[in-house]
Amino acid sequence: MAKSKKKDAENGQQKEKLPRKQYEQELARLQGELVKLQLWLAESKAKVVVLFEGRDAAGKGGVIKRITERVSPRVFRVVALPAPGEREKTMIFGQRYVENFPAGGEIALFDRSWYNRAGVERVMGFCTDEQYERFLSSVPKFEASLIAGGLQIIKYWFEVSQEEQTRRFEDRIRDPRKIWKLSPMDLESHHRWYDYSRARDRMFQATDTEVSPWHVVQSDDKRRARLNCISHLLAQIPYEETRREKVVLPDRQKPKGYVEPDYPWRHIPQRY
């Protein structure tokens, strides 16, 4: 059987799909580094915000899952806000995102962010032209102010090809485990590919600054995208390995007459 190949967006050549064993070994190593980052955050009280934006079905959720699966959810907090309710619609724009910013020793991973205004809200007409233009002109100042105040902001844009996005959407339609991931907005994003492309281009032009740049993740190959993104994220934060006391497992205490009770435990069925 011929090995599957992916196109390398940087040099136009074909790359073989990353072998699972190699992927899992490197992922384990990177997740070990994320644990070191977690310990450093607790000691340094640094505050980090990471934004995950991009095409629908580009793999943002998969990367976030791999970042968080071996660390504490109290340190690596995922923020995935639903559409604003009636009360939130009356708030100052961005207020509900600010409420979810990290305290010292935390990192907030935003699965979509205030950049919804530059993407889906713009394309689907959920904001006015005036609101859209005001956002593009004000957000660089907003982010620069946050960074000057001690908050580190790291922005990722996940880019996927038309062909791969179509394949992933079709996979979601066929797979009962993934159908929940397919929303009406996903279908519209597939239909309005070029509207979203124009919105992306304008967003980059206005908000890709030296102070708060966008980092693009080519994500046709999910395994490589995950490793590349996590590796890059670790390189953006000046964490150091913290010193830890050697852990010694203590002996169990003596039973001192304790006897297991004859209790009718409600065990679950042993089906596997």
C-alpha positions as CSV (number, residue, x, y, z in Angstrom):
1,M,0.0,0.0,0.0
2,A,1.4,3.4,-1.0
3,K,2.0,5.8,1.9
4,S,-0.3,8.8,2.0
5,K,1.4,12.1,1.4
6,K,0.6,15.8,2.2
7,K,1.7,18.9,0.4
8,D,4.3,21.0,2.2
9,A,3.0,24.5,2.1
10,E,6.4,26.0,2.6
11,N,8.3,24.4,-0.3
12,G,5.6,22.9,-2.5
13,Q,7.0,19.4,-2.2
14,Q,5.2,16.3,-1.0
15,K,5.7,15.0,2.5
16,E,4.8,11.6,3.7
17,K,2.3,11.5,6.5
18,L,4.0,11.5,9.9
19,P,4.1,8.0,11.3
20,R,1.9,7.5,14.4
21,K,4.7,6.1,16.6
22,Q,7.0,9.1,15.8
23,Y,4.1,11.5,16.4
24,E,3.2,10.0,19.7
25,Q,6.8,10.0,20.9
26,E,7.3,13.6,20.1
27,L,3.9,14.6,21.5
28,A,4.8,12.9,24.8
29,R,8.0,14.8,24.9
30,L,6.3,18.2,24.2
31,Q,3.6,17.4,26.8
32,G,6.4,16.9,29.3
33,E,7.6,20.4,28.5
34,L,4.1,21.7,29.0
35,V,4.2,20.3,32.5
36,K,7.5,22.1,33.1
37,L,5.7,25.3,31.8
38,Q,2.9,24.7,34.2
39,L,5.2,24.5,37.2
40,W,7.1,27.6,36.1
41,L,3.8,29.5,35.7
42,A,2.9,28.6,39.3
43,E,6.3,30.0,40.5
44,S,6.6,33.0,38.2
45,K,2.9,34.1,38.3
46,A,3.1,34.9,34.6
47,K,-0.2,35.5,32.7
48,V,-0.6,34.1,29.2
49,V,-3.4,34.3,26.7
50,V,-3.3,32.1,23.6
51,L,-5.8,32.7,20.8
52,F,-6.8,29.9,18.4
53,E,-8.5,31.2,15.3
54,G,-8.7,29.9,11.7
55,R,-10.8,28.2,9.2
56,D,-13.6,25.9,10.4
57,A,-12.3,22.3,10.6
58,A,-8.7,23.5,10.6
59,G,-7.9,21.5,13.7
60,K,-7.9,24.2,16.5
61,G,-9.8,21.9,18.9
62,G,-7.4,19.0,18.3
63,V,-4.4,21.1,19.2
64,I,-6.1,22.5,22.3
65,K,-7.0,19.0,23.4
66,R,-3.3,17.8,23.1
67,I,-2.1,20.8,25.0
68,T,-4.4,20.3,27.9
69,E,-4.7,16.5,28.3
70,R,-1.6,16.1,30.6
71,V,-1.8,19.4,32.5
72,S,-4.1,20.9,35.2
73,P,-7.3,22.5,33.9
74,R,-6.9,25.0,36.8
75,V,-3.7,26.3,35.2
76,F,-4.4,25.7,31.5
77,R,-8.0,27.1,31.2
78,V,-9.9,26.6,28.0
79,V,-12.3,29.4,27.1
80,A,-14.8,28.5,24.5
81,L,-17.7,31.0,24.7
82,P,-21.1,30.4,23.1
83,A,-22.9,33.0,21.1
84,P,-23.7,36.0,23.3
85,G,-27.0,36.0,25.1
86,E,-29.3,39.0,25.5
87,R,-27.4,40.4,28.5
88,E,-24.0,39.9,26.8
89,K,-25.2,41.7,23.7
90,T,-25.6,44.9,25.8
91,M,-22.0,44.7,27.1
92,I,-19.1,46.7,25.8
93,F,-17.6,44.7,23.0
94,G,-14.9,42.3,24.3
95,Q,-16.1,42.5,27.9
96,R,-17.0,38.9,28.1
97,Y,-13.6,37.9,26.9
98,V,-11.8,40.1,29.4
99,E,-13.8,38.4,32.2
100,N,-12.0,35.2,31.3
101,F,-8.4,36.5,31.2
102,P,-5.9,34.6,33.4
103,A,-4.8,35.5,36.8
104,G,-1.1,35.2,37.8
105,G,0.1,31.6,37.2
106,E,-2.5,30.8,34.6
107,I,-2.7,30.4,30.8
108,A,-6.0,30.9,29.0
109,L,-6.6,29.1,25.7
110,F,-9.3,30.9,23.7
111,D,-11.0,28.6,21.3
112,R,-12.2,31.5,19.2
113,S,-11.9,35.0,20.6
114,W,-12.8,38.6,20.1
115,Y,-11.7,38.1,16.5
116,N,-15.1,36.6,15.9
117,R,-16.0,40.2,14.9
118,A,-13.4,40.1,12.1
119,G,-14.6,36.7,10.9
120,V,-18.0,35.2,11.3
121,E,-19.7,38.4,12.5
122,R,-18.4,40.3,9.4
123,V,-19.1,37.5,6.9
124,M,-22.6,36.7,8.3
125,G,-23.6,40.3,8.9
126,F,-23.9,40.0,12.7
127,C,-22.2,43.4,13.1
128,T,-22.5,46.7,11.3
129,D,-19.9,48.1,9.0
130,E,-19.2,50.8,11.6
131,Q,-18.7,48.2,14.4
132,Y,-16.4,46.2,12.2
133,E,-14.2,49.1,11.2
134,R,-14.1,50.3,14.8
135,F,-12.9,46.9,15.9
136,L,-10.1,46.7,13.3
137,S,-8.8,50.1,14.2
138,S,-9.1,49.6,18.0
139,V,-7.9,46.1,18.6
140,P,-4.2,46.7,18.0
141,K,-4.2,49.4,20.7
142,F,-6.3,47.2,23.0
143,E,-3.8,44.3,22.7
144,A,-0.8,46.6,23.0
145,S,-2.2,48.0,26.2
146,L,-2.8,44.5,27.7
147,I,0.8,43.5,26.7
148,A,2.2,46.6,28.3
149,G,0.3,45.7,31.5
150,G,2.1,42.3,31.8
151,L,-0.2,40.0,29.8
152,Q,1.5,37.9,27.1
153,I,-0.7,37.3,24.1
154,I,0.1,34.6,21.5
155,K,-2.2,34.5,18.4
156,Y,-2.5,31.5,16.1
157,W,-4.3,31.2,12.8
158,F,-5.0,27.7,11.5
159,E,-5.1,27.5,7.7
160,V,-6.5,24.4,5.8
161,S,-6.9,23.9,2.1
162,Q,-10.3,23.8,0.4
163,E,-9.9,20.1,-0.4
164,E,-8.9,19.1,3.1
165,Q,-11.7,21.2,4.7
166,T,-14.2,19.5,2.4
167,R,-12.9,16.1,3.3
168,R,-13.1,16.8,7.1
169,F,-16.7,18.2,6.8
170,E,-17.7,15.1,4.8
171,D,-16.1,12.9,7.5
172,R,-18.1,14.7,10.2
173,I,-21.3,14.0,8.2
174,R,-20.6,10.3,8.0
175,D,-19.2,9.7,11.5
176,P,-21.7,9.6,14.3
177,R,-18.9,10.5,16.8
178,K,-18.2,13.8,14.9
179,I,-21.6,14.9,13.7
180,W,-22.0,17.2,16.7
181,K,-19.0,19.2,15.5
182,L,-20.9,20.2,12.3
183,S,-23.0,23.4,12.7
184,P,-25.0,25.5,10.3
185,M,-22.1,28.1,10.5
186,D,-19.7,25.3,9.4
187,L,-21.8,24.7,6.3
188,E,-21.9,28.5,5.6
189,S,-18.1,28.7,6.0
190,H,-17.7,25.9,3.4
191,H,-20.0,27.8,1.0
192,R,-18.5,31.2,1.7
193,W,-14.9,30.2,1.4
194,Y,-13.9,33.4,-0.4
195,D,-15.9,35.7,1.8
196,Y,-13.9,34.3,4.7
197,S,-10.7,34.6,2.8
198,R,-11.3,38.3,2.3
199,A,-12.2,38.8,5.9
200,R,-9.0,36.9,6.9
201,D,-6.9,39.1,4.6
202,R,-8.3,42.3,6.0
203,M,-7.9,41.1,9.6
204,F,-4.3,40.3,9.0
205,Q,-3.7,43.6,7.4
206,A,-5.1,45.5,10.4
207,T,-4.0,43.4,13.3
208,D,-0.8,41.5,12.4
209,T,1.5,43.9,14.3
210,E,5.0,43.7,15.6
211,V,3.7,43.9,19.2
212,S,1.0,41.3,18.7
213,P,1.7,39.2,15.5
214,W,-0.3,36.4,14.0
215,H,1.4,33.0,13.7
216,V,0.0,30.8,10.9
217,V,-0.3,27.0,11.4
218,Q,-0.5,25.0,8.2
219,S,-2.9,22.2,9.2
220,D,-3.7,19.9,6.3
221,D,-1.5,17.3,8.2
222,K,-3.1,17.3,11.7
223,R,-0.2,15.5,13.4
224,R,2.4,17.9,12.1
225,A,0.2,20.9,12.9
226,R,-0.2,19.8,16.5
227,L,3.5,19.2,17.0
228,N,4.5,22.4,15.2
229,C,2.0,24.5,17.2
230,I,2.9,23.1,20.6
231,S,6.6,23.4,19.9
232,H,6.2,27.0,18.8
233,L,4.0,27.9,21.8
234,L,6.7,26.6,24.2
235,A,9.3,28.6,22.4
236,Q,7.3,31.8,22.9
237,I,7.3,31.6,26.7
238,P,10.5,32.1,28.6
239,Y,9.9,29.3,31.1
240,E,12.6,27.5,33.0
241,E,12.6,24.1,34.7
242,T,11.8,24.6,38.4
243,R,13.6,22.8,41.1
244,R,11.5,20.2,42.9
245,E,12.1,18.2,46.0
246,K,12.6,14.5,45.5
247,V,9.4,12.6,46.0
248,V,9.4,9.5,48.3
249,L,6.3,7.4,48.5
250,P,5.4,7.0,52.2
251,D,4.6,3.6,53.7
252,R,1.0,2.7,54.3
253,Q,-0.3,3.1,57.8
254,K,-1.0,0.0,59.9
255,P,-4.6,-1.3,59.7
256,K,-5.1,-1.2,63.5
257,G,-7.9,-3.7,63.4
258,Y,-9.6,-2.4,60.3
259,V,-11.6,-5.1,58.4
260,E,-13.3,-4.7,55.0
261,P,-17.1,-4.6,55.5
262,D,-19.4,-7.1,54.0
263,Y,-21.2,-4.5,52.0
264,P,-23.3,-5.1,48.9
265,W,-21.3,-2.8,46.6
266,R,-23.2,-1.8,43.4
267,H,-20.4,-2.9,41.0
268,I,-20.9,-1.9,37.4
269,P,-21.2,-4.8,34.8
270,Q,-17.8,-6.3,33.7
271,R,-18.5,-6.0,30.0
272,Y,-14.9,-5.7,28.9
